Amino acid sequence: MNTLTTFQGYLSRLLTKFDDLASNYDDTMTYSPELERLIDEYSTFITHEANKNVWEQLIHEGNDELAQLVVNLRRQSARCVAIMEKYRALKLLNHHESMTDYFKNIESSIESEFGSFHVTAKSKVLLVGSGAFPMTLLLIAKRTGADVVGIDIDDEAVQLGRKVVEKLGEGLNVRLEQSPIENIEKLNMVSHVIFSSTVEQKYDLLDHLHPLTRNDVVVAMRYGDQLKSLFNYPSREVDKQKWRKVNTIVRPEHVFDIILYQKS
């Protein structure tokens, strides 16, 4: 991958693979190994230091074909991550659990999610985009005793996620809902909010949350810029009269980074 043409061609081939595997999902684990390999390959690709310079050159040249390719890759890779979480849930529920490199990468990043804004047993945490395998919520609840709730627009993901919580989260205060964010019970008591990096409307939802949440709420916005924007929705400017950036946690070896916001 030492030329821009080869680099862009590789991205096009990845998109074709994502398209095929997304369309092949049939509520079984038939295509799970193939999708896991692809997601792991993609995770390694976007965190590989040598690829960043080629990416910058490609973006600098810029063309409409590349811009559309980026949009399509981001959307389809996010869709495939959601499917892979369903595969992981199905494996767990059928006693065939395994750990892919992607999941290891995600789980190792949870420790530093809120930086110095610690989650305690008195915290109430909301995760937007909890998926079918809500490992963030399970880990937070297990390690801190916090009251945690996750929401997702995908009914199948929520149903699978509840079964995962039932199996792994006995005694933990974890709840999953398929609900608009404004309908979450006691939203004005939430102390910490996490937005998944693959939630396309996360900044619109952040703006919507402003009048509905307490003044000291801390928001962890997972995002990916530059090369990582192929796999995550990127950061955006916020209304500075509503939100202020208090910290940016950049981890070159992880698939996404984090911006922490508090109310202005």
PLY file of the C-alpha trace (Angstrom):
ply
format ascii 1.0
element vertex 264
property float x
property float y
property float z
element edge 263
property int vertex1
property int vertex2
end_header
0.00 0.00 0.00
2.70 2.47 -0.99
0.67 4.37 -3.57
-2.49 6.44 -3.25
-4.21 4.45 -5.99
-3.49 1.16 -4.24
-4.65 2.60 -0.92
-7.98 3.79 -2.31
-8.43 0.52 -4.18
-7.95 -1.37 -0.92
-10.66 0.75 0.72
-13.02 -0.02 -2.17
-12.44 -3.75 -1.74
-13.10 -3.46 1.98
-16.39 -1.72 1.27
-17.44 -4.55 -1.05
-16.70 -7.07 1.71
-18.67 -5.06 4.28
-21.60 -4.76 1.86
-21.64 -8.51 1.25
-21.38 -9.51 4.90
-24.00 -7.01 6.01
-26.47 -8.29 3.43
-25.72 -11.92 4.35
-26.71 -11.59 8.02
-29.55 -14.04 8.66
-29.86 -14.19 12.49
-27.46 -17.15 12.60
-23.71 -17.42 13.14
-22.97 -18.67 9.61
-20.87 -15.68 8.57
-19.49 -14.83 12.00
-15.87 -16.02 11.46
-15.56 -14.15 8.17
-16.95 -10.92 9.65
-14.72 -11.18 12.72
-11.65 -11.50 10.52
-12.70 -8.50 8.45
-13.40 -6.28 11.47
-10.09 -7.24 13.04
-8.29 -6.46 9.77
-10.06 -3.12 9.57
-9.26 -2.26 13.20
-5.57 -2.99 12.59
-5.62 -0.96 9.38
-7.01 2.25 10.92
-4.63 2.13 13.90
-1.50 1.35 11.87
0.87 4.30 12.04
2.22 3.82 8.51
-1.24 4.22 6.99
-1.81 7.67 8.48
0.61 9.48 6.16
-0.86 7.87 3.05
-4.34 8.79 4.27
-3.32 12.44 4.75
-1.93 12.58 1.22
-5.09 11.04 -0.18
-7.34 13.47 1.67
-5.15 16.40 0.62
-5.68 15.52 -3.04
-9.41 15.07 -2.40
-12.05 13.92 -4.84
-15.77 13.24 -4.80
-15.28 9.51 -5.28
-13.12 9.29 -2.16
-15.54 11.42 -0.12
-18.42 9.09 -0.97
-16.25 6.04 -0.30
-15.49 7.33 3.20
-19.19 7.90 3.93
-20.13 4.43 2.70
-17.30 2.69 4.55
-18.16 4.40 7.81
-21.83 3.50 7.54
-21.31 -0.11 6.48
-18.51 -0.83 8.95
-20.72 0.55 11.74
-23.53 -1.69 10.55
-21.18 -4.68 10.56
-19.93 -3.89 14.08
-23.56 -3.99 15.22
-23.96 -7.37 13.49
-20.75 -8.68 15.04
-22.04 -7.74 18.49
-25.11 -9.84 17.71
-22.84 -12.72 16.73
-20.97 -12.37 20.01
-24.24 -12.37 21.95
-25.44 -15.46 20.08
-22.14 -17.23 20.77
-22.34 -16.45 24.47
-25.96 -17.58 24.70
-25.07 -20.79 22.86
-21.96 -21.42 24.99
-19.47 -20.65 22.20
-18.04 -17.35 23.44
-14.73 -16.13 22.01
-12.87 -12.82 22.01
-11.81 -11.06 18.82
-9.07 -8.44 18.62
-11.70 -5.76 18.05
-13.47 -6.55 21.32
-10.17 -6.71 23.20
-9.36 -3.25 21.83
-12.72 -1.83 22.92
-12.69 -3.35 26.38
-9.15 -2.18 27.10
-10.27 1.40 26.37
-13.13 1.49 28.86
-10.83 2.03 31.85
-10.01 5.62 30.82
-13.47 6.54 29.53
-14.09 9.47 31.89
-10.55 10.46 32.79
-10.60 12.17 36.19
-14.43 12.24 36.30
-14.74 8.99 38.20
-17.82 6.81 38.14
-18.84 5.62 41.62
-21.59 3.54 43.15
-23.67 6.72 43.40
-23.38 7.50 39.67
-26.10 7.00 37.08
-24.63 6.22 33.63
-26.37 6.34 30.26
-24.90 4.70 27.15
-26.35 5.78 23.82
-25.91 2.97 21.29
-25.55 0.03 23.68
-25.70 -2.71 21.01
-26.34 -6.43 21.43
-23.35 -7.04 23.70
-23.34 -4.14 26.22
-19.87 -4.76 27.60
-19.33 -1.11 28.58
-22.38 -1.14 30.84
-21.57 -4.53 32.33
-17.98 -3.53 33.12
-18.97 -0.19 34.64
-21.69 -1.78 36.78
-19.41 -4.61 37.90
-16.44 -2.40 38.79
-18.27 0.55 40.34
-21.75 -0.58 41.38
-23.25 2.32 39.42
-26.80 2.35 38.09
-26.40 1.98 34.31
-28.85 2.13 31.42
-28.31 1.62 27.71
-30.49 2.62 24.77
-30.45 1.45 21.18
-32.76 1.89 18.19
-32.32 -1.75 17.12
-34.95 -3.94 18.79
-33.05 -7.18 18.06
-29.93 -5.72 19.66
-31.87 -4.70 22.77
-33.49 -8.14 23.11
-30.13 -9.91 22.73
-28.48 -7.41 25.06
-31.02 -8.14 27.78
-30.25 -11.85 27.52
-26.52 -11.11 27.78
-27.13 -8.98 30.87
-29.26 -11.75 32.38
-26.43 -14.23 31.81
-23.43 -12.08 32.80
-24.87 -9.36 35.00
-26.56 -11.14 37.87
-26.96 -8.72 40.75
-25.87 -5.72 38.66
-28.07 -2.68 38.13
-28.13 -2.74 34.30
-31.15 -1.84 32.18
-31.54 -1.77 28.38
-34.27 0.11 26.54
-35.37 0.72 22.97
-36.43 4.26 23.66
-35.91 7.85 22.53
-33.37 9.53 24.74
-35.88 12.02 26.15
-38.08 9.16 27.44
-35.41 7.68 29.71
-36.69 7.51 33.26
-35.03 10.04 35.61
-32.88 11.45 32.80
-32.34 14.55 34.91
-30.47 12.38 37.43
-27.94 10.96 34.94
-24.40 11.89 35.99
-22.42 10.38 33.08
-23.33 9.89 29.42
-21.41 7.85 26.85
-22.07 8.16 23.13
-20.93 5.19 21.03
-18.65 6.21 18.18
-20.89 4.55 15.59
-24.01 6.61 16.47
-24.41 8.90 13.48
-26.63 11.51 15.16
-24.61 11.71 18.39
-23.94 15.46 18.20
-27.59 16.24 17.48
-28.51 14.11 20.50
-25.90 15.92 22.60
-27.54 19.21 21.76
-30.94 17.72 22.59
-29.67 16.54 25.99
-28.61 19.98 27.18
-31.89 21.15 28.77
-32.81 17.63 29.95
-29.77 16.81 32.09
-28.26 18.05 35.35
-25.78 20.90 35.31
-22.79 18.77 36.33
-23.35 15.94 33.83
-20.19 14.61 32.16
-20.42 13.43 28.54
-17.89 11.03 27.00
-18.15 11.36 23.22
-16.44 8.50 21.42
-15.27 9.60 17.97
-12.72 9.03 15.24
-11.05 11.72 13.14
-8.61 11.44 10.22
-7.99 7.78 9.37
-10.18 6.65 12.26
-13.14 8.42 10.63
-13.35 5.44 8.29
-14.65 3.44 11.26
-16.26 6.07 13.51
-18.34 9.20 13.13
-15.95 12.13 13.58
-15.97 14.97 16.09
-17.88 18.20 15.43
-17.91 21.71 16.80
-20.43 22.22 19.60
-22.46 25.22 20.68
-20.03 26.81 23.13
-22.88 28.47 24.99
-24.14 24.98 25.84
-21.11 22.69 26.03
-17.41 23.06 26.72
-14.66 20.58 25.97
-12.85 19.66 29.18
-10.53 16.93 27.92
-9.54 14.99 24.82
-8.27 11.45 25.28
-6.36 10.37 22.16
-5.17 6.76 22.05
-3.29 5.93 18.82
-3.54 2.20 19.46
-7.32 2.23 19.96
-10.03 2.30 17.31
-11.68 5.44 18.71
-10.78 8.46 20.82
-12.84 10.33 23.43
-13.80 13.96 24.02
-15.21 14.88 27.43
-17.82 17.64 27.61
-19.52 19.51 30.44
-22.11 22.24 30.35
-20.83 25.75 29.82
0 1
1 2
2 3
3 4
4 5
5 6
6 7
7 8
8 9
9 10
10 11
11 12
12 13
13 14
14 15
15 16
16 17
17 18
18 19
19 20
20 21
21 22
22 23
23 24
24 25
25 26
26 27
27 28
28 29
29 30
30 31
31 32
32 33
33 34
34 35
35 36
36 37
37 38
38 39
39 40
40 41
41 42
42 43
43 44
44 45
45 46
46 47
47 48
48 49
49 50
50 51
51 52
52 53
53 54
54 55
55 56
56 57
57 58
58 59
59 60
60 61
61 62
62 63
63 64
64 65
65 66
66 67
67 68
68 69
69 70
70 71
71 72
72 73
73 74
74 75
75 76
76 77
77 78
78 79
79 80
80 81
81 82
82 83
83 84
84 85
85 86
86 87
87 88
88 89
89 90
90 91
91 92
92 93
93 94
94 95
95 96
96 97
97 98
98 99
99 100
100 101
101 102
102 103
103 104
104 105
105 106
106 107
107 108
108 109
109 110
110 111
111 112
112 113
113 114
114 115
115 116
116 117
117 118
118 119
119 120
120 121
121 122
122 123
123 124
124 125
125 126
126 127
127 128
128 129
129 130
130 131
131 132
132 133
133 134
134 135
135 136
136 137
137 138
138 139
139 140
140 141
141 142
142 143
143 144
144 145
145 146
146 147
147 148
148 149
149 150
150 151
151 152
152 153
153 154
154 155
155 156
156 157
157 158
158 159
159 160
160 161
161 162
162 163
163 164
164 165
165 166
166 167
167 168
168 169
169 170
170 171
171 172
172 173
173 174
174 175
175 176
176 177
177 178
178 179
179 180
180 181
181 182
182 183
183 184
184 185
185 186
186 187
187 188
188 189
189 190
190 191
191 192
192 193
193 194
194 195
195 196
196 197
197 198
198 199
199 200
200 201
201 202
202 203
203 204
204 205
205 206
206 207
207 208
208 209
209 210
210 211
211 212
212 213
213 214
214 215
215 216
216 217
217 218
218 219
219 220
220 221
221 222
222 223
223 224
224 225
225 226
226 227
227 228
228 229
229 230
230 231
231 232
232 233
233 234
234 235
235 236
236 237
237 238
238 239
239 240
240 241
241 242
242 243
243 244
244 245
245 246
246 247
247 248
248 249
249 250
250 251
251 252
252 253
253 254
254 255
255 256
256 257
257 258
258 259
259 260
260 261
261 262
262 263
